[in-house]
């Protein structure tokens, strides 16, 4: 539901954006990090603390601050709204709640390398970028880079600059980490 609302909002607001740019923005907006941020803004962690039962206060406190738990709380709340009201009545409220994330992504602040570094730092892990290949003449190079997490190659990316290739590799690792966390 969040992806649909975001995609429709982007398409309606920015019809001239390329499909790739819209996909990148949508991916950022619906990411676990963005969902957790919106959950914090909406006070869902505090609601869990106040209304959680059958779990120790310390465990509730830990859960109420966990990014994955906050994102899951938001997703559950959105699902409940959908089941109770359908899509159309809640679409505008969803877009309003995520508007700051949409604007943040549109303004070009989506930095997958920084997002990955922060996500890994919370887990006590590190990323290193390695140039795998540079092809073409010096004025038209294409770079392929790997993002290695604790020595393991977890993503590769290609771009016309090293930075662009590293960003693409970081985005791939973030998607992989989110998929693994969702299992």
SULRA-V644176 format. One record per residue. N is the residue number from 1. RES is the residue in three letters. SS is DSSP state (hx for helix, st for strand, lp for the rest). PSI is psi in whole degrees, -180 to 180 (none if undefined). D_CENTER is the distance of its C-alpha to the mean C-alpha in whole Angstrom. Layout:
BEGIN
n->N res->RES ss->SS psi->PSI d_center->D_CENTER
n->N res->RES ss->SS psi->PSI d_center->D_CENTER
END
This chain:
BEGIN
n->1 res->UNK ss->lp psi->-43 d_center->16
n->2 res->UNK ss->hx psi->-44 d_center->12
n->3 res->UNK ss->hx psi->-42 d_center->12
n->4 res->UNK ss->hx psi->-46 d_center->15
n->5 res->UNK ss->hx psi->-42 d_center->16
n->6 res->UNK ss->hx psi->-46 d_center->13
n->7 res->UNK ss->hx psi->-43 d_center->15
n->8 res->UNK ss->hx psi->-42 d_center->18
n->9 res->UNK ss->hx psi->-44 d_center->17
n->10 res->UNK ss->hx psi->-44 d_center->16
n->11 res->UNK ss->hx psi->-43 d_center->19
n->12 res->UNK ss->hx psi->-42 d_center->22
n->13 res->UNK ss->hx psi->-35 d_center->21
n->14 res->UNK ss->lp psi->65 d_center->20
n->15 res->UNK ss->lp psi->-18 d_center->23
n->16 res->UNK ss->lp psi->-7 d_center->23
n->17 res->UNK ss->lp psi->145 d_center->20
n->18 res->UNK ss->lp psi->160 d_center->20
n->19 res->UNK ss->hx psi->-40 d_center->18
n->20 res->UNK ss->hx psi->-43 d_center->16
n->21 res->UNK ss->hx psi->-43 d_center->15
n->22 res->UNK ss->hx psi->-41 d_center->14
n->23 res->UNK ss->hx psi->-40 d_center->12
n->24 res->UNK ss->hx psi->-44 d_center->10
n->25 res->UNK ss->hx psi->-47 d_center->9
n->26 res->UNK ss->hx psi->-43 d_center->9
n->27 res->UNK ss->hx psi->-42 d_center->6
n->28 res->UNK ss->hx psi->-44 d_center->4
n->29 res->UNK ss->hx psi->-39 d_center->6
n->30 res->UNK ss->lp psi->6 d_center->6
n->31 res->UNK ss->lp psi->161 d_center->3
n->32 res->UNK ss->hx psi->-40 d_center->5
n->33 res->UNK ss->hx psi->-44 d_center->5
n->34 res->UNK ss->hx psi->-43 d_center->6
n->35 res->UNK ss->hx psi->-41 d_center->8
n->36 res->UNK ss->hx psi->-40 d_center->9
n->37 res->UNK ss->hx psi->-45 d_center->10
n->38 res->UNK ss->hx psi->-39 d_center->12
n->39 res->UNK ss->hx psi->-41 d_center->13
n->40 res->UNK ss->hx psi->-47 d_center->15
n->41 res->UNK ss->hx psi->-37 d_center->16
n->42 res->UNK ss->lp psi->-5 d_center->18
n->43 res->UNK ss->lp psi->27 d_center->19
n->44 res->UNK ss->hx psi->-31 d_center->18
n->45 res->UNK ss->hx psi->-43 d_center->19
n->46 res->UNK ss->hx psi->-37 d_center->22
n->47 res->UNK ss->hx psi->-40 d_center->23
n->48 res->UNK ss->hx psi->-44 d_center->22
n->49 res->UNK ss->hx psi->-42 d_center->25
n->50 res->UNK ss->hx psi->-37 d_center->27
n->51 res->UNK ss->hx psi->0 d_center->27
n->52 res->UNK ss->lp psi->136 d_center->27
n->53 res->UNK ss->lp psi->152 d_center->30
n->54 res->UNK ss->lp psi->7 d_center->31
n->55 res->UNK ss->lp psi->144 d_center->29
n->56 res->UNK ss->lp psi->154 d_center->30
n->57 res->UNK ss->hx psi->-40 d_center->29
n->58 res->UNK ss->hx psi->-43 d_center->28
n->59 res->UNK ss->hx psi->-41 d_center->25
n->60 res->UNK ss->hx psi->-42 d_center->24
n->61 res->UNK ss->hx psi->-46 d_center->23
n->62 res->UNK ss->hx psi->-46 d_center->21
n->63 res->UNK ss->hx psi->-38 d_center->19
n->64 res->UNK ss->hx psi->-14 d_center->19
n->65 res->UNK ss->hx psi->-5 d_center->17
n->66 res->UNK ss->lp psi->128 d_center->15
n->67 res->UNK ss->hx psi->-45 d_center->11
n->68 res->UNK ss->hx psi->-39 d_center->11
n->69 res->UNK ss->hx psi->-44 d_center->14
n->70 res->UNK ss->hx psi->-44 d_center->13
n->71 res->UNK ss->hx psi->-42 d_center->10
n->72 res->UNK ss->hx psi->-38 d_center->13
n->73 res->UNK ss->hx psi->-45 d_center->16
n->74 res->UNK ss->hx psi->-46 d_center->14
n->75 res->UNK ss->hx psi->-39 d_center->13
n->76 res->UNK ss->hx psi->-41 d_center->17
n->77 res->UNK ss->hx psi->-42 d_center->18
n->78 res->UNK ss->hx psi->-41 d_center->17
n->79 res->UNK ss->hx psi->-42 d_center->19
n->80 res->UNK ss->hx psi->-42 d_center->22
n->81 res->UNK ss->hx psi->-42 d_center->22
n->82 res->UNK ss->hx psi->-47 d_center->22
n->83 res->UNK ss->hx psi->-35 d_center->24
n->84 res->UNK ss->hx psi->-36 d_center->27
n->85 res->UNK ss->hx psi->-15 d_center->26
n->86 res->UNK ss->lp psi->178 d_center->25
n->87 res->UNK ss->lp psi->-52 d_center->22
n->88 res->UNK ss->hx psi->-46 d_center->24
n->89 res->UNK ss->hx psi->-23 d_center->25
n->90 res->UNK ss->hx psi->-7 d_center->22
n->91 res->UNK ss->hx psi->-49 d_center->20
n->92 res->UNK ss->hx psi->-38 d_center->21
n->93 res->UNK ss->hx psi->-38 d_center->20
n->94 res->UNK ss->hx psi->-48 d_center->16
n->95 res->UNK ss->hx psi->-42 d_center->16
n->96 res->UNK ss->hx psi->-45 d_center->18
n->97 res->UNK ss->hx psi->-35 d_center->16
n->98 res->UNK ss->hx psi->6 d_center->12
n->99 res->UNK ss->hx psi->-39 d_center->15
n->100 res->UNK ss->hx psi->-36 d_center->14
n->101 res->UNK ss->hx psi->-37 d_center->10
n->102 res->UNK ss->hx psi->-49 d_center->12
n->103 res->UNK ss->hx psi->-39 d_center->14
n->104 res->UNK ss->hx psi->-46 d_center->12
n->105 res->UNK ss->hx psi->-39 d_center->10
n->106 res->UNK ss->hx psi->-35 d_center->14
n->107 res->UNK ss->hx psi->4 d_center->16
n->108 res->UNK ss->hx psi->11 d_center->14
n->109 res->UNK ss->hx psi->6 d_center->13
n->110 res->UNK ss->lp psi->108 d_center->9
n->111 res->UNK ss->lp psi->95 d_center->11
n->112 res->UNK ss->hx psi->-33 d_center->9
n->113 res->UNK ss->hx psi->-46 d_center->12
n->114 res->UNK ss->hx psi->-44 d_center->12
n->115 res->UNK ss->hx psi->-42 d_center->8
n->116 res->UNK ss->hx psi->-45 d_center->10
n->117 res->UNK ss->hx psi->-43 d_center->13
n->118 res->UNK ss->hx psi->-42 d_center->12
n->119 res->UNK ss->hx psi->-42 d_center->10
n->120 res->UNK ss->hx psi->-37 d_center->14
n->121 res->UNK ss->hx psi->-37 d_center->16
n->122 res->UNK ss->hx psi->-23 d_center->15
n->123 res->UNK ss->lp psi->3 d_center->16
n->124 res->UNK ss->lp psi->28 d_center->19
n->125 res->UNK ss->lp psi->165 d_center->18
n->126 res->UNK ss->lp psi->155 d_center->18
n->127 res->UNK ss->st psi->144 d_center->18
n->128 res->UNK ss->st psi->139 d_center->20
n->129 res->UNK ss->st psi->135 d_center->20
n->130 res->UNK ss->st psi->131 d_center->23
n->131 res->UNK ss->st psi->120 d_center->25
n->132 res->UNK ss->st psi->-33 d_center->26
n->133 res->UNK ss->st psi->144 d_center->28
n->134 res->UNK ss->st psi->117 d_center->29
n->135 res->UNK ss->st psi->161 d_center->31
n->136 res->UNK ss->lp psi->167 d_center->33
n->137 res->UNK ss->lp psi->160 d_center->35
n->138 res->UNK ss->hx psi->-32 d_center->34
n->139 res->UNK ss->hx psi->-4 d_center->33
n->140 res->UNK ss->hx psi->49 d_center->31
n->141 res->UNK ss->lp psi->149 d_center->29
n->142 res->UNK ss->st psi->128 d_center->26
n->143 res->UNK ss->st psi->144 d_center->25
n->144 res->UNK ss->st psi->124 d_center->23
n->145 res->UNK ss->st psi->152 d_center->21
n->146 res->UNK ss->st psi->143 d_center->20
n->147 res->UNK ss->st psi->115 d_center->17
n->148 res->UNK ss->st psi->122 d_center->19
n->149 res->UNK ss->st psi->116 d_center->18
n->150 res->UNK ss->lp psi->43 d_center->21
n->151 res->UNK ss->lp psi->-9 d_center->23
n->152 res->UNK ss->st psi->127 d_center->22
n->153 res->UNK ss->st psi->115 d_center->20
n->154 res->UNK ss->st psi->-8 d_center->17
n->155 res->UNK ss->st psi->150 d_center->16
n->156 res->UNK ss->st psi->153 d_center->18
n->157 res->UNK ss->st psi->156 d_center->18
n->158 res->UNK ss->st psi->143 d_center->20
n->159 res->UNK ss->st psi->171 d_center->21
n->160 res->UNK ss->lp psi->-7 d_center->24
n->161 res->UNK ss->lp psi->161 d_center->23
n->162 res->UNK ss->hx psi->-43 d_center->22
n->163 res->UNK ss->hx psi->-44 d_center->19
n->164 res->UNK ss->hx psi->-40 d_center->18
n->165 res->UNK ss->hx psi->-40 d_center->19
n->166 res->UNK ss->hx psi->-41 d_center->17
n->167 res->UNK ss->hx psi->-45 d_center->14
n->168 res->UNK ss->hx psi->-39 d_center->14
n->169 res->UNK ss->hx psi->-43 d_center->15
n->170 res->UNK ss->hx psi->-41 d_center->12
n->171 res->UNK ss->hx psi->-41 d_center->9
n->172 res->UNK ss->hx psi->-42 d_center->11
n->173 res->UNK ss->hx psi->-43 d_center->11
n->174 res->UNK ss->hx psi->-44 d_center->8
n->175 res->UNK ss->hx psi->-42 d_center->8
n->176 res->UNK ss->hx psi->-45 d_center->11
n->177 res->UNK ss->hx psi->-41 d_center->10
n->178 res->UNK ss->hx psi->-39 d_center->8
n->179 res->UNK ss->hx psi->-41 d_center->11
n->180 res->UNK ss->hx psi->-38 d_center->14
n->181 res->UNK ss->hx psi->-28 d_center->12
n->182 res->UNK ss->lp psi->-10 d_center->13
n->183 res->UNK ss->lp psi->none d_center->16
END
